[in-house]
Amino acid sequence: MKLLNFALITASITLLSNCNVDQTQAKTINPCVLLSADTLKLSGSISSDMQDCALKLISPDIKKIIVNSKGGDVDAGRIIGYRIGEMPRTIAVERYCLSSCGNYFIPPANAVELETGAIIGLHGSPDPHMLSSENLAAHLAELEQNESVTTPSVKRQLKRKQDQRDYQLAEEEKFAQAFKVPKGWRHYRDINDEEDGWRRHFEAGSDSGVEPNRFMIVEKAMISSCLPHISVTAFQAGLEDNVFKPKMWAKLKEDIGAYRSYGLKCKS
């Protein structure tokens, strides 16, 4: 049981390499489809396969990228995001842009469009709170005391996880600086923060009514304040008339733990 616990802790730290809702997408969906000379579609789980084809197909001729993804690998997401941001491009959300899609495909865009009923969903990118090594270190020490693992093994495993943590935090900061991604959009929390410590990165009082669950559905006030450099087509009415209707909203809450951003505004 203790070894199983260790596996679970390790998985929680490495979730940053599988930060998605539905891994099965990659098995059934072509990740990249060239729809026309200037339009590309990215679909399914963000993975090394999507990364490879995106880097191959996102040429200077591509002006618009249609996305429908529930998330995926953060490293692949960032690499694709950098390519998206090499020149002004429009991101069009067909249905979903969740997790790594929202983290890394939206901020580098020059413009964002959402089809009727489409959503952008965020639950945070790798931060000191998510990648804290304190729990892992404590658990490894416990295993060592119970002779489940040896001291050299503990040190090697802890060093490897700490290196992964430091790498991810550095890459996150680099990406945020490159595309002016504020801590609010990233749901950033310091190591000793509570789960919703990200609230302090928004204007005081703008979080009224926000009740966190798994996925925050981005509304107009949030994207306009957090990413003011992006031109965003009107989409709030589409959310109100479709996504937030009782039947659809109940399904989203059940399926992904959706909750509303309401009037959240990033601090300038």
KAVENDA-V566003 format. One line per field, one symbol per residue. ss: DSSP state (2 for helix, 1 for strand, 0 for the rest). phi: phi as a letter, one per 30 degrees, with the letter a starting at -180 (. if undefined). Layout:
BEGIN
ss=???
phi=???
END
This chain:
BEGIN
ss=0222222222222222201100002222000111110011111001022222222220000001111110110222222222220000011111111102222200000011110000111100000000000222222222222000002222222222222222222222222222200022220000000000222221000000000000111002222222000011000222222220022222222222011100000100
phi=.dddeddddeddddddcbdbcbddeddbbddbbddadbbbccbiddbdddedddddcdceddcbbdbbbcjlddddddddeddeddadbcccddbbbchddddccdedddbbbbdeidbcbbbjcebeddcecddddddddddddcidbceededdddddddddddddddddddddddbhcdddddhdbddcddecddeddceeidceidbebcbdddceedddddbddcdbdebddddddbdddedddddddddbidbddhcebddd
END
